[in-house]
Each structure stands twice: as structure tokens, then as C-alpha cells.
Amino acid sequence: MRRPLVAGNWKMHGSRQSVDALLQGLAAQEWPEGVELMIAPPALYVERCRELLQGTPIQLGGQVCATQAEPGALTGEISPAQLRDAGCGYVLVGHSERRALFGETDDVVCKKFAAALACGLRPVLCVGETQAERDAGQTADVVGRQLQAVLDVFGVGGLAEGVVAYEPVWAIGTGLTATPDQAQDVHAMIRARLAMLDDEQARKVQIVYGGSVKADNAEALFSMPDIDGGLIGGASLNADEFGAIARAAGRV
């Protein structure tokens, strides 16, 4: 049985003062059993998060990593080995903002996925379509292409060592959210695509939904059979909201 994962992506938010306040709020939450929890703060605050979240079930993740595991002359980059050394267990790869704003191609994303696995991190592979692509009926093609770049190298078994996060680009930071049925349709499509290659492994892959998930819609989304939790953006910056989302995952 797949355990739900509720992960928070803080993006480029936070100061020392606000991070401490948020961490104190998170440490005070009642966390459900049976739910994996992760936050991905800005890299500058990973150590502080590890310090203040000791004794909680919350794991840490990086928002981005380099394409190589070993040290090197890559100014400004963070290797997955460094993230692991700092206490991270996860790292996001292929987030739509990285693809659109920083030109990360499917090949680059696959290399980051490989580097993360090599360092013992669980890569969270982000996939999703834009509004224009959805309107053109290209959701399956776009998401399928993004998945295939990793499948060609690792197969379904390798993908199962990470997490897939379906994030429709049109629902990130817009206030728009796919309905539970819309999200389930894409999650089911992803799992069916994986099952064509390896049905047993496909049933093990965690597929989480991201796109304006909030406390008031989380339970309906997480109740869908192929939605295994959420990658939470803005709502993860509020401890009570993030806690409520996690508890919603624990109820389904």
C-alpha cells in the first residue's frame, strides 16, 4: 500500500525571523501517523530547519540540485551530496519554474534525477502541462514526454525510487485548482502508462498532486485512488494550513 506524502515547497520565501516563526508553528502541530512529511526550504535555511524540527516527523528536501553528484567547478550550484550531508532526504527535479524560467530540458532533469539517486536522495519528478497545452488536448503527450525521459534510463522500478508530482502549470500560484476528477484523470493516465511497462512497479509509484492545494480541498483531492498526497506551495508557508493538509491526508 502506498503511503501518502505531503511536501511543502517554500520556493524563494523566508527570512531568518519568518523561518523561525514558521518552524515553531510546524513543531507545535499534531501530525498524523502513516503520512510522509517533507518541506523544501531555501537552501540557506536547511540547517536551521533541521535544528528546529528535531523530534518531528518532517523530513527535509532541496528545491534544486546540480546534474552531477561529485564536487566540481560549478559556481552557485548545490550537489545532491551536499543536500544529503545537510540532512535532506528529497530533492525536487523538473519543477515547471525551473523548466520555463531556467531552460531545464528533459535531458537535464533526467541527469538531476540520476545524480539525486546516486547520493541517496529521493527525487521528486515534477511534470505538468500549461494552459495552452491543456486547451490543445496535449496533456497526455506533454506529461508522457516528461516521464519518458526518466523511464528510458531507469525504467518504472527506478522511477519508483523517487516520487512523481503532477503539477498542472496553469494551477500553480494562480488560485486555480484542477478538480479532484481532473487531477485523478491525469494521475490514472500516468499510472496506466507506467503499468504498460511494469504493472507491479507501477502500483508502488507515489504520484502526488500540486497546484493550489489548500486545507479546504485537500481531502477531496487525496481521496482519489491514484492521488498519493500533495506538493504544496503557498499553503506550506502557513503552519496551521500545512498541518491541516497533512491531517487530511491521514484521514483518507
Residue, then its C-alpha position, 0 to 999 in steps of 0.5 A: m500500500r502506498r503511503p501518502l506524502v505531503a511536501g511543502n515547497w517554500k520556493m524563494h520565501g523566508s527570512r531568518q525571523s519568518v523561518d523561525a516563526l514558521l518552524q515553531g508553528l510546524a513543531a507545535q502541530e499534531w501530525p498524523e501517523g502513516v503520512e510522509l512529511m517533507i518541506a523544501p526550504p531555501a537552501l540557506y535555511v536547511e540547517r536551521c530547519r533541521e535544528l528546529l524540527q528535531g523530534t518531528p516527523i518532517q523530513l527535509g528536501g532541496q528545491v534544486c540540485a546540480t546534474q552531477a553528484e561529485p564536487g566540481a567547478l560549478t559556481g552557485e550550484i548545490s550537489p545532491a551530496q551536499l543536500r544529503d550531508a545537510g540532512c535532506g532526504y528529497v530533492l525536487v527535479g523538473h519543477s515547471e519554474r525551473r523548466a520555463l524560467f531556467g531552460e531545464t530540458d528533459d535531458v537535464v532533469c533526467k541527469k538531476f534525477a540520476a545524480a539525486l539517486a546516486c547520493g541517496l536522495r529521493p527525487v521528486l519528478c515534477v511534470g505538468e502541462t500549461q494552459a495552452e497545452r491543456d486547451a490543445g488536448q496535449t496533456a497526455d503527450v506533454v506529461g508522457r514526454q516528461l516521464q519518458a525521459v526518466l523511464d528510458v534510463f531507469g525504467v518504472g522500478g527506478l522511477a519508483e525510487g523517487v516520487v512523481a508530482y503532477e503539477p498542472v502549470w496553469a494551477i500553480g500560484t494562480g488560485l486555480t485548482a484542477t478538480p479532484d476528477q481532473a487531477q485523478d484523470v491525469h494521475a490514472m493516465i500516468r499510472a496506466r502508462l507506467a503499468m504498460l511497462d511494469d504493472e507491479q512497479a507501477r502500483k508502488v509509484q507515489i504520484v502526488y498532486g500540486g497546484s493550489v492545494k489548500a486545507d479546504n480541498a485537500e481531502a477531496l483531492f487525496s481521496m482519489p485512488d491514484i492521488d498519493g498526497g500533495l506538493i504544496g506551495g503557498a499553503s506550506l508557508n502557513a503552519d496551521e494550513f500545512g498541518a491541516i493538509a497533512r491531517a487530511a491526508g491521514r484521514v483518507 
